[in-house]
């Protein structure tokens, strides 16, 4: 047996550092969280070479007392908790006391800090975990960390880092998330001397979404605001036309902490299921406030995983909040001839793009904002931080990305006007004024109403009507049976017979009447009344084949999926010719539904084009 060695403290520190610090973005995350915990209202992050050669983070928070500076770099030294009991109610973003010790173990680090009530600050230099300098210095209130040469003493780890551009993008994502999670904090991000992000800190989440994601996303948002069981959900979600092929931009925060949760992911997707096609994922930026004692954040060193006291409550509240924001809203997609679907951008916005946005008339100039501030009755401006003194090298970087005040007001006013206008389209009075002006390709019906042209897909519309009728009967338990004479005789396999016998009562509740006819033959003597036209035996066989031996019930998701499939099969198809009377009746029936905008698979049933867009194409409007 090999001899057992006692590791040196230096080796222990480096191993521990690897659990917390794996790349430059880890350092940025930990230090920015410390700055937020220190009650900072302004944080500046500067990096060079993807953060491998330099990370500088400056805040205007509480600062560190001189006697505590050295202690802050000891392992498991923290001001956030005192005992294990405090873990049950930890509200700060960081609390383990591992970050500074781990960072100092694998970098050359300098800390300059001064509490607001102190006359002078402290400068502490520590390299590879060893103290180099400690002295008093003049400094502004707050804390600055200068981190150089990551993994200089552990070169093996440095080999696992990706390109500087990729590492910088990781950092950008961290900065963006913290900006979204704390809109009340002004956050600036500088990459290789280029200003990449600057938020005002005025608490307006929608402005930050605009700054990070751009105009297309910000102009297609729905607000979420719901409370239940002592919990609260606020923020914004994207309309169904905003989607992505993965979950990357399903962003949500618990008590200001960015997390990922399968429970919350499921709740979001369940709420969006009637509105999005399969394998598409929505855009969300949601804040969830919950009693800290109802959650456990001490699951993983990254603190990105979390456990809830009651998963069902979390699922139901999130689903309800998102469903409430989506339901009964006007979601007809207004298109232009050059319209494209809205995809979420992954790449941070660069200086040139930001400057182009600033130059547009929708955003006020700095001079305009300053003039507005002067005539305002408020003595303190939301934008006063732009003149705040910051230590070098930031005092030379004074560009301010103006908050999108006018843009937000313009877009929200326009959205309200559009909603009022389009609500009339689906109202009882509005439907009386519809003018069906024709059909193209024997599939798409053209409806003129006021100043818009509406285009309705007859197949998607009929599919949705059939689906909603059936689901409402299931929900209200009003399904009735339609007797078949003669009955349908099905020859089933042994596995299918086992399913029928196991779920006989549940098939009966759906409206099916089955009895053994001899051998492997079963007689189907009745089917659900409102499914009669959808498929007498197809749906039944589909349900039987979809149930596995381990299933304990015909669950709602399975039934809903099969009914959606059968509704699609039974609906009129494209190129099926309908009369004007039939089309008018179908459109009337569609517009009585709670969600007439999407078929069961998420495809749009209605799109619209404004008279303005049409006249632009004919050059009547320049």
C-alpha positions as CSV (number, residue, x, y, z in Angstrom):
1,X,0.0,0.0,0.0
2,X,1.3,3.5,-0.9
3,X,2.4,5.8,1.9
4,X,-0.2,8.3,2.9
5,X,1.0,11.9,2.7
6,X,-0.3,14.9,4.6
7,X,-0.8,17.6,2.0
8,X,0.8,21.0,2.5
9,X,-1.4,24.0,3.1
10,X,-0.3,25.5,-0.2
11,X,-1.5,22.3,-2.0
12,X,-4.7,22.3,0.0
13,X,-5.4,25.9,-0.9
14,X,-4.9,25.2,-4.6
15,X,-7.1,22.2,-4.6
16,X,-9.8,24.2,-2.8
17,X,-9.4,27.0,-5.3
18,X,-10.2,24.6,-8.1
19,X,-13.7,24.0,-6.6
20,X,-14.6,27.6,-6.8
21,X,-12.4,29.2,-9.5
22,X,-12.3,27.4,-12.9
23,X,-12.1,30.4,-15.3
24,X,-12.0,34.2,-15.2
25,X,-15.8,34.5,-15.2
26,X,-15.8,32.7,-11.8
27,X,-13.7,35.5,-10.4
28,X,-16.0,38.2,-11.8
29,X,-19.1,36.4,-10.5
30,X,-17.8,36.0,-7.0
31,X,-16.4,39.6,-6.7
32,X,-19.4,41.2,-8.2
33,X,-21.7,39.3,-5.8
34,X,-19.5,40.5,-3.0
35,X,-19.9,44.1,-4.3
36,X,-23.7,43.7,-4.4
37,X,-23.7,42.3,-0.9
38,X,-21.6,45.3,0.2
39,X,-24.6,47.6,-0.7
40,X,-22.9,49.1,-3.8
41,X,-24.9,51.2,-6.1
42,X,-22.3,51.3,-8.8
43,X,-19.9,48.5,-10.0
44,X,-17.3,48.7,-12.8
45,X,-15.7,45.6,-14.3
46,X,-12.7,45.9,-16.5
47,X,-11.0,43.0,-18.2
48,X,-8.1,42.4,-20.6
49,X,-7.3,39.3,-22.6
50,X,-10.5,37.6,-21.6
51,X,-9.7,38.2,-17.9
52,X,-6.6,36.1,-18.0
53,X,-4.1,39.0,-17.7
54,X,-6.3,41.5,-15.8
55,X,-9.6,41.8,-14.0
56,X,-10.3,45.0,-12.2
57,X,-13.6,45.4,-10.2
58,X,-14.4,48.6,-8.5
59,X,-17.5,49.4,-6.3
60,X,-18.7,52.2,-4.1
61,X,-19.9,49.8,-1.3
62,X,-19.3,49.7,2.4
63,X,-15.6,48.9,2.1
64,X,-13.5,46.6,4.3
65,X,-12.3,47.8,7.7
66,X,-8.5,47.9,8.0
67,X,-8.4,45.2,10.7
68,X,-10.6,42.9,8.6
69,X,-8.7,43.1,5.3
70,X,-6.3,40.3,6.0
71,X,-9.0,38.1,7.5
72,X,-11.1,38.4,4.4
73,X,-8.5,36.3,2.5
74,X,-8.5,33.4,5.0
75,X,-10.5,30.3,4.0
76,X,-14.1,30.3,5.2
77,X,-13.8,33.8,6.5
78,X,-17.1,35.6,5.9
79,X,-19.2,38.5,7.3
80,X,-22.4,36.9,6.0
81,X,-23.0,34.1,8.5
82,X,-21.9,33.1,12.0
83,X,-23.2,29.6,12.5
84,X,-24.8,26.7,10.6
85,X,-28.2,28.0,11.6
86,X,-27.6,31.1,9.5
87,X,-27.5,28.9,6.4
88,X,-31.2,28.5,6.7
89,X,-31.9,32.2,6.2
90,X,-28.9,33.3,4.1
91,X,-30.0,36.2,1.9
92,X,-26.7,37.4,0.6
93,X,-25.3,36.2,-2.8
94,X,-22.1,35.0,-1.2
95,X,-21.7,33.4,2.2
96,X,-19.2,30.5,2.1
97,X,-16.1,32.6,2.6
98,X,-14.2,30.7,0.0
99,X,-14.0,33.2,-2.9
100,X,-11.2,35.6,-1.9
101,X,-9.0,32.9,-0.5
102,X,-9.4,30.8,-3.7
103,X,-8.8,33.7,-6.0
104,X,-5.7,34.8,-4.1
105,X,-4.3,31.2,-4.2
106,X,-4.1,31.2,-8.0
107,X,-3.5,34.9,-9.0
108,X,-1.6,38.0,-8.2
109,X,-4.2,40.1,-6.4
110,X,-4.3,43.6,-5.0
111,X,-7.1,44.9,-2.8
112,X,-7.7,48.6,-2.1
113,X,-10.6,49.4,0.2
114,X,-11.9,52.2,2.4
115,X,-15.1,52.3,4.5
116,X,-17.1,55.4,4.1
117,X,-16.4,56.6,7.6
118,X,-12.6,56.1,7.4
119,X,-10.1,58.8,6.6
120,X,-7.7,56.5,4.7
121,X,-8.0,53.1,3.0
122,X,-5.9,50.0,3.0
123,X,-3.9,48.4,0.3
124,X,-3.2,44.6,0.5
125,X,-1.1,42.7,-2.0
126,X,-1.2,38.9,-2.0
127,X,0.3,36.5,-4.6
128,X,-0.3,32.8,-4.8
129,X,-1.7,33.0,-1.3
130,X,1.4,34.7,0.2
131,X,1.2,38.3,1.6
132,X,3.5,40.8,-0.2
133,X,2.4,44.2,1.0
134,X,0.0,45.8,3.5
135,X,-0.2,49.6,3.9
136,X,-2.4,52.6,4.3
137,X,-3.3,54.6,1.2
138,X,-5.6,57.4,0.0
139,X,-8.6,55.9,-1.7
140,X,-12.3,56.6,-2.5
141,X,-14.9,54.9,-0.5
142,X,-15.6,51.4,-1.6
143,X,-13.4,48.5,-2.8
144,X,-11.2,47.8,-5.8
145,X,-9.8,44.4,-6.7
146,X,-7.1,44.1,-9.2
147,X,-6.5,40.5,-10.3
148,X,-3.6,39.6,-12.6
149,X,-2.2,36.5,-14.2
150,X,-4.8,33.9,-13.5
151,X,-3.3,30.4,-12.9
152,X,0.2,31.7,-13.2
153,X,1.3,29.2,-10.5
154,X,-0.9,26.3,-11.8
155,X,-0.1,26.3,-15.5
156,X,-2.0,23.0,-16.1
157,X,-5.3,24.7,-15.3
158,X,-4.5,27.6,-17.6
159,X,-4.3,25.1,-20.5
160,X,-7.9,24.3,-20.1
161,X,-9.1,27.9,-20.7
162,X,-10.6,28.7,-24.0
163,X,-9.7,31.6,-26.3
164,X,-9.7,35.1,-24.9
165,X,-12.8,36.0,-26.9
166,X,-14.7,33.0,-25.6
167,X,-13.6,33.7,-22.0
168,X,-14.7,37.4,-22.4
169,X,-18.1,36.2,-23.6
170,X,-18.4,34.1,-20.5
171,X,-17.7,37.1,-18.4
172,X,-20.1,39.2,-20.5
173,X,-22.9,36.7,-19.7
174,X,-22.1,36.9,-16.0
175,X,-22.2,40.7,-16.0
176,X,-25.5,40.7,-18.0
177,X,-27.1,38.4,-15.6
178,X,-26.1,40.4,-12.6
179,X,-27.3,43.6,-14.3
180,X,-30.7,41.9,-14.9
181,X,-30.9,40.5,-11.4
182,X,-30.1,43.9,-9.8
183,X,-31.5,46.7,-11.9
184,X,-31.1,49.1,-9.0
185,X,-27.2,48.8,-9.3
186,X,-25.4,50.7,-12.0
187,X,-23.1,48.3,-13.8
188,X,-20.4,49.1,-16.3
189,X,-18.4,46.5,-18.3
190,X,-15.2,47.4,-20.1
191,X,-13.4,44.8,-22.3
192,X,-10.0,45.7,-23.7
193,X,-10.7,49.4,-23.2
194,X,-14.0,49.2,-25.0
195,X,-17.2,50.1,-23.1
196,X,-19.6,47.1,-23.6
197,X,-22.4,47.7,-21.1
198,X,-23.5,50.5,-18.8
199,X,-26.8,50.4,-16.9
200,X,-28.2,53.4,-15.1
201,X,-29.1,51.7,-11.9
202,X,-32.6,53.3,-11.9
203,X,-34.3,50.0,-11.2
204,X,-36.1,49.7,-14.6
205,X,-35.7,46.2,-15.7
206,X,-37.1,46.8,-19.2
207,X,-34.4,49.3,-20.0
208,X,-31.7,46.8,-19.1
209,X,-33.4,44.1,-21.3
210,X,-33.4,46.7,-24.2
211,X,-29.7,47.5,-23.6
212,X,-28.6,43.8,-23.6
213,X,-31.0,42.2,-26.1
214,X,-32.0,45.1,-28.3
215,X,-35.1,46.7,-29.8
216,X,-36.8,43.5,-31.2
217,X,-36.9,41.8,-27.9
218,X,-37.8,44.8,-25.8
219,X,-40.8,45.7,-28.1
220,X,-42.2,42.2,-27.8
221,X,-42.4,41.7,-24.0
222,X,-45.3,41.0,-21.6
223,X,-45.2,42.1,-18.0
224,X,-45.5,39.5,-15.2
225,X,-46.7,40.5,-11.7
226,X,-48.4,38.0,-9.5
227,X,-48.4,37.1,-5.8
228,X,-49.5,34.0,-4.0
229,X,-48.8,32.0,-0.8
230,X,-46.5,34.8,0.4
231,X,-44.4,34.6,-2.8
232,X,-44.1,37.0,-5.7
233,X,-43.2,36.8,-9.3
234,X,-42.3,39.9,-11.4
235,X,-40.5,40.7,-14.6
236,X,-41.0,40.2,-18.3
237,X,-41.6,37.3,-20.7
238,X,-41.4,37.3,-24.5
239,X,-44.4,37.0,-26.8
240,X,-44.5,33.6,-28.5
241,X,-42.9,35.1,-31.6
242,X,-39.7,35.4,-29.6
243,X,-38.1,32.0,-29.3
244,X,-34.9,30.1,-29.3
245,X,-33.8,26.5,-29.9
246,X,-32.5,26.0,-26.3
247,X,-33.3,27.1,-22.8
248,X,-30.4,29.6,-22.6
249,X,-32.5,32.7,-22.3
250,X,-35.1,31.3,-19.9
251,X,-33.6,33.5,-17.2
252,X,-35.0,33.8,-13.7
253,X,-33.7,34.8,-10.3
254,X,-34.6,33.7,-6.8
255,X,-34.2,36.5,-4.2
256,X,-31.7,38.2,-6.6
257,X,-29.7,35.0,-7.3
258,X,-29.4,33.5,-10.8
259,X,-30.3,29.8,-10.6
260,X,-31.4,26.9,-12.9
261,X,-34.2,24.7,-11.8
262,X,-35.9,21.8,-13.6
263,X,-39.1,22.6,-11.6
264,X,-39.2,26.2,-12.9
265,X,-38.2,25.2,-16.4
266,X,-41.1,22.8,-16.5
267,X,-43.5,25.4,-15.2
268,X,-42.4,27.9,-17.9
269,X,-42.7,25.4,-20.7
270,X,-46.1,24.1,-19.5
271,X,-47.4,27.7,-19.5
272,X,-46.0,28.3,-23.1
273,X,-47.1,24.9,-24.4
274,X,-50.3,26.2,-26.2
275,X,-48.3,29.0,-27.8
276,X,-45.0,27.6,-28.9
277,X,-44.1,24.9,-31.4
278,X,-42.2,21.8,-30.1
279,X,-38.5,22.3,-29.4
280,X,-38.8,26.1,-29.2
281,X,-38.1,27.8,-26.0
282,X,-39.3,31.2,-24.7
283,X,-37.5,34.4,-23.5
284,X,-38.0,35.2,-19.9
285,X,-36.4,37.6,-17.3
286,X,-38.3,36.8,-14.0
287,X,-37.7,37.7,-10.4
288,X,-39.0,35.4,-7.7
289,X,-39.3,36.6,-4.1
290,X,-39.6,33.9,-1.5
291,X,-38.9,33.4,2.2
292,X,-35.2,32.4,2.5
293,X,-36.2,29.7,5.0
294,X,-38.2,27.9,2.3
295,X,-35.2,27.3,0.1
296,X,-31.7,25.8,0.4
297,X,-29.0,27.6,-1.5
298,X,-26.2,25.7,0.1
299,X,-26.4,22.8,-2.5
300,X,-23.3,23.5,-4.6
301,X,-20.2,25.8,-4.5
302,X,-21.5,27.7,-7.5
303,X,-24.8,28.4,-5.6
304,X,-26.6,28.0,-9.0
305,X,-28.5,25.0,-7.8
306,X,-31.3,25.4,-5.3
307,X,-33.8,23.2,-3.3
308,X,-37.3,24.2,-2.5
309,X,-39.4,23.3,0.5
310,X,-42.4,22.7,-1.7
311,X,-41.9,22.0,-5.4
312,X,-45.6,21.9,-6.2
313,X,-46.2,25.4,-4.9
314,X,-43.2,26.7,-6.9
315,X,-44.4,25.0,-10.1
316,X,-48.0,26.2,-9.7
317,X,-47.1,29.8,-8.9
318,X,-44.6,30.2,-11.8
319,X,-47.0,28.5,-14.3
320,X,-49.9,30.6,-13.1
321,X,-48.0,33.9,-13.3
322,X,-46.8,33.2,-16.9
323,X,-50.1,31.8,-18.0
324,X,-51.9,34.9,-16.7
325,X,-49.5,37.1,-18.7
326,X,-50.1,35.2,-21.9
327,X,-53.8,34.5,-21.7
328,X,-56.4,37.0,-22.8
329,X,-53.6,39.1,-24.5
330,X,-53.6,40.1,-28.1
331,X,-50.9,37.9,-29.7
332,X,-51.7,38.2,-33.4
333,X,-48.3,38.6,-35.1
334,X,-48.3,41.8,-37.1
335,X,-45.9,41.3,-40.0
336,X,-44.3,43.4,-42.6
337,X,-43.3,42.2,-46.1
338,X,-39.7,42.0,-44.8
339,X,-40.6,40.5,-41.4
340,X,-38.4,37.9,-39.8
341,X,-39.0,35.8,-36.7
342,X,-37.4,37.3,-33.6
343,X,-34.4,35.3,-32.5
344,X,-32.5,36.0,-29.3
345,X,-29.0,37.3,-29.9
346,X,-26.1,35.6,-28.0
347,X,-23.4,38.1,-28.8
348,X,-23.0,41.1,-26.5
349,X,-23.7,44.4,-28.2
350,X,-20.6,46.4,-29.2
351,X,-19.8,50.1,-29.0
352,X,-20.7,50.7,-32.7
353,X,-24.2,49.2,-32.4
354,X,-24.8,51.0,-29.1
355,X,-23.8,54.3,-30.7
356,X,-26.2,53.6,-33.6
357,X,-29.0,53.0,-31.2
358,X,-28.2,56.2,-29.3
359,X,-28.3,58.2,-32.5
360,X,-31.8,57.1,-33.2
361,X,-34.6,59.5,-32.4
362,X,-36.3,57.2,-30.0
363,X,-33.5,57.7,-27.4
364,X,-32.9,61.0,-25.8
365,X,-29.4,62.5,-25.9
366,X,-27.4,63.2,-22.8
367,X,-28.0,66.9,-23.2
368,X,-31.7,66.3,-23.3
369,X,-31.6,64.1,-20.2
370,X,-29.5,66.7,-18.4
371,X,-32.0,69.5,-19.3
372,X,-34.8,67.3,-18.1
373,X,-33.0,66.7,-14.9
374,X,-32.6,70.5,-14.3
375,X,-36.3,71.3,-14.8
376,X,-37.4,68.3,-12.7
377,X,-38.9,68.8,-9.3
378,X,-36.7,66.0,-8.0
379,X,-33.4,67.2,-6.5
380,X,-31.7,63.9,-7.2
381,X,-31.6,62.5,-10.7
382,X,-31.8,58.9,-11.6
383,X,-28.7,59.5,-13.8
384,X,-26.6,61.3,-11.3
385,X,-24.1,58.5,-11.2
386,X,-22.7,59.5,-14.6
387,X,-20.7,62.3,-12.8
388,X,-19.6,60.2,-9.8
389,X,-15.9,60.1,-9.2
390,X,-14.3,56.7,-9.8
391,X,-10.7,55.6,-9.4
392,X,-8.4,55.2,-12.4
393,X,-8.6,54.0,-15.1
394,X,-12.3,54.5,-15.1
395,X,-12.4,58.3,-14.7
396,X,-11.4,58.6,-18.4
397,X,-14.3,56.4,-19.5
398,X,-17.3,58.8,-19.3
399,X,-19.5,57.5,-22.1
400,X,-23.0,56.9,-20.8
401,X,-25.4,54.6,-22.7
402,X,-28.6,56.7,-22.2
403,X,-31.5,54.8,-20.6
404,X,-34.3,54.2,-23.1
405,X,-36.9,56.4,-21.5
406,X,-38.5,57.7,-24.6
407,X,-38.2,54.4,-26.4
408,X,-40.0,52.6,-23.6
409,X,-42.8,55.2,-23.5
410,X,-43.2,55.2,-27.2
411,X,-43.3,51.4,-27.5
412,X,-45.7,50.9,-24.6
413,X,-48.0,53.5,-26.0
414,X,-47.9,51.9,-29.4
415,X,-48.5,48.5,-27.8
416,X,-51.5,49.7,-25.9
417,X,-53.0,51.2,-29.0
418,X,-52.4,48.0,-31.0
419,X,-53.9,45.9,-28.2
420,X,-57.0,48.1,-28.1
421,X,-57.3,48.0,-31.9
422,X,-56.8,44.3,-32.1
423,X,-59.0,43.5,-29.2
424,X,-61.9,44.9,-31.3
425,X,-61.0,42.4,-34.0
426,X,-61.8,39.5,-31.8
427,X,-64.7,41.1,-29.9
428,X,-68.3,40.4,-30.7
429,X,-68.8,43.9,-32.2
430,X,-65.6,43.6,-34.1
431,X,-66.5,40.3,-35.8
432,X,-69.7,41.9,-37.2
433,X,-67.5,44.4,-39.1
434,X,-65.2,41.8,-40.6
435,X,-65.1,41.8,-44.4
436,X,-63.9,38.5,-45.9
437,X,-62.4,39.6,-49.2
438,X,-61.1,36.3,-50.5
439,X,-59.0,33.2,-50.2
440,X,-55.5,32.6,-51.6
441,X,-54.0,29.2,-52.4
442,X,-57.3,27.6,-51.2
443,X,-55.8,27.8,-47.7
444,X,-55.5,31.3,-46.4
445,X,-58.6,33.5,-45.8
446,X,-58.2,37.3,-46.1
447,X,-60.2,39.4,-43.7
448,X,-60.2,43.3,-43.9
449,X,-60.9,45.1,-40.7
450,X,-60.3,48.8,-40.1
451,X,-56.7,49.5,-41.1
452,X,-55.4,45.9,-41.1
453,X,-55.4,42.9,-43.3
454,X,-55.8,39.6,-41.4
455,X,-54.7,36.3,-42.9
456,X,-56.2,33.1,-41.3
457,X,-54.9,29.6,-42.0
458,X,-58.0,27.5,-42.4
459,X,-56.3,24.2,-41.4
460,X,-54.7,25.7,-38.2
461,X,-58.0,27.4,-37.3
462,X,-60.1,24.3,-37.7
463,X,-57.5,22.2,-35.9
464,X,-57.6,24.6,-32.9
465,X,-61.4,24.7,-32.8
466,X,-61.6,20.9,-32.7
467,X,-58.9,20.6,-30.1
468,X,-60.4,23.3,-27.8
469,X,-63.9,21.7,-28.0
470,X,-62.5,18.3,-26.9
471,X,-60.3,19.7,-24.2
472,X,-63.1,21.7,-22.7
473,X,-65.4,18.7,-22.6
474,X,-62.6,16.7,-20.9
475,X,-62.0,19.5,-18.4
476,X,-65.6,20.0,-17.6
477,X,-66.3,16.2,-17.6
478,X,-69.1,16.6,-20.1
479,X,-67.9,14.0,-22.5
480,X,-70.8,11.8,-23.8
481,X,-70.7,8.6,-25.8
482,X,-71.8,8.1,-29.4
483,X,-73.1,4.5,-29.9
484,X,-71.7,2.7,-32.9
485,X,-74.0,0.3,-34.9
486,X,-72.4,-1.9,-36.0
487,X,-69.5,-1.8,-33.5
488,X,-65.9,-1.6,-34.6
489,X,-64.1,-4.9,-34.1
490,X,-60.4,-4.5,-33.1
491,X,-57.9,-7.3,-33.0
492,X,-55.4,-6.5,-30.3
493,X,-52.0,-7.9,-29.3
494,X,-51.5,-9.3,-25.9
495,X,-49.7,-6.1,-24.8
496,X,-52.6,-4.0,-26.0
497,X,-55.1,-6.2,-24.2
498,X,-53.2,-5.8,-21.0
499,X,-53.4,-2.0,-21.4
500,X,-57.2,-2.1,-22.0
501,X,-57.8,-4.2,-19.0
502,X,-55.6,-2.1,-16.8
503,X,-57.1,1.2,-17.8
504,X,-60.7,0.0,-18.6
505,X,-62.3,2.4,-16.2
506,X,-60.4,5.4,-17.5
507,X,-61.2,4.6,-21.1
508,X,-64.9,4.4,-20.0
509,X,-64.6,7.9,-18.4
510,X,-63.4,9.2,-21.8
511,X,-66.5,7.8,-23.5
512,X,-65.3,4.5,-24.9
513,X,-67.3,1.3,-24.4
514,X,-65.2,-1.8,-25.0
515,X,-66.0,-5.5,-24.4
516,X,-64.2,-8.7,-25.3
517,X,-65.6,-10.2,-28.4
518,X,-63.7,-13.5,-28.4
519,X,-60.0,-14.4,-28.4
520,X,-58.0,-11.2,-29.0
521,X,-60.9,-9.4,-30.6
522,X,-62.6,-6.4,-28.8
523,X,-65.8,-4.7,-29.8
524,X,-65.8,-0.9,-29.6
525,X,-69.5,-0.1,-29.1
526,X,-69.2,3.6,-28.3
527,X,-66.7,6.4,-28.7
528,X,-66.6,9.9,-27.2
529,X,-69.3,12.0,-28.9
530,X,-67.3,15.0,-29.8
531,X,-64.4,12.8,-31.0
532,X,-66.7,11.0,-33.4
533,X,-65.5,13.0,-36.4
534,X,-61.9,13.1,-35.2
535,X,-61.4,9.3,-35.4
536,X,-63.5,6.4,-34.3
537,X,-60.7,3.9,-33.7
538,X,-57.5,5.8,-34.6
539,X,-57.4,7.8,-31.4
540,X,-58.3,4.8,-29.2
541,X,-55.5,2.7,-30.8
542,X,-53.1,5.6,-30.5
543,X,-53.9,6.0,-26.8
544,X,-53.5,2.2,-26.2
545,X,-50.1,2.1,-28.0
546,X,-48.9,5.2,-26.1
547,X,-49.4,3.8,-22.6
548,X,-46.5,1.9,-21.2
549,X,-46.6,-1.0,-18.8
550,X,-45.2,1.2,-16.1
551,X,-47.9,3.9,-16.5
552,X,-50.4,4.2,-13.7
553,X,-53.0,6.3,-15.5
554,X,-53.8,7.9,-18.8
555,X,-52.2,11.2,-17.8
556,X,-53.4,14.6,-19.1
557,X,-50.2,15.3,-21.2
558,X,-50.6,12.0,-23.1
559,X,-54.3,12.6,-23.8
560,X,-53.7,16.2,-24.8
561,X,-50.9,15.3,-27.2
562,X,-53.0,12.5,-28.9
563,X,-56.1,14.8,-29.2
564,X,-53.9,17.5,-30.8
565,X,-52.7,14.9,-33.3
566,X,-56.1,13.6,-34.1
567,X,-57.5,17.2,-34.3
568,X,-54.8,17.9,-36.9
569,X,-55.8,14.8,-38.9
570,X,-59.5,15.6,-38.8
571,X,-59.2,19.3,-39.6
572,X,-59.8,20.7,-43.1
573,X,-56.6,20.7,-45.0
574,X,-54.9,23.4,-47.1
575,X,-56.4,23.3,-50.6
576,X,-59.8,21.9,-49.2
577,X,-62.3,24.3,-50.7
578,X,-64.6,26.1,-48.2
579,X,-67.5,28.3,-49.1
580,X,-67.6,31.9,-47.8
581,X,-70.3,30.9,-45.3
582,X,-68.2,27.9,-44.0
583,X,-65.1,30.1,-43.7
584,X,-67.1,32.8,-41.9
585,X,-68.5,30.3,-39.4
586,X,-65.1,28.8,-38.8
587,X,-63.5,32.2,-38.2
588,X,-66.3,33.2,-35.8
589,X,-65.9,30.0,-33.9
590,X,-62.1,30.4,-33.8
591,X,-62.3,33.9,-32.3
592,X,-64.5,32.8,-29.4
593,X,-61.6,30.7,-28.0
594,X,-59.5,32.0,-25.2
595,X,-56.4,31.5,-27.3
596,X,-57.3,31.7,-31.0
597,X,-53.8,32.7,-32.0
598,X,-52.0,29.3,-32.2
599,X,-52.9,25.8,-33.2
600,X,-52.2,23.0,-30.6
601,X,-48.7,22.6,-32.0
602,X,-47.9,26.3,-31.6
603,X,-48.2,27.4,-35.2
604,X,-49.9,30.8,-35.7
605,X,-53.5,30.7,-36.9
606,X,-53.7,34.4,-37.7
607,X,-51.2,37.0,-38.8
608,X,-51.9,40.6,-39.8
609,X,-50.4,43.3,-42.0
610,X,-51.2,46.9,-41.5
611,X,-52.3,49.2,-44.3
612,X,-49.3,51.4,-43.5
613,X,-46.9,48.5,-44.3
614,X,-48.7,47.7,-47.5
615,X,-48.7,51.4,-48.6
616,X,-45.0,51.6,-47.8
617,X,-44.3,48.8,-50.3
618,X,-46.3,50.5,-53.0
619,X,-44.3,53.7,-52.3
620,X,-47.4,55.6,-51.3
621,X,-45.5,56.3,-48.1
622,X,-41.8,57.2,-48.1
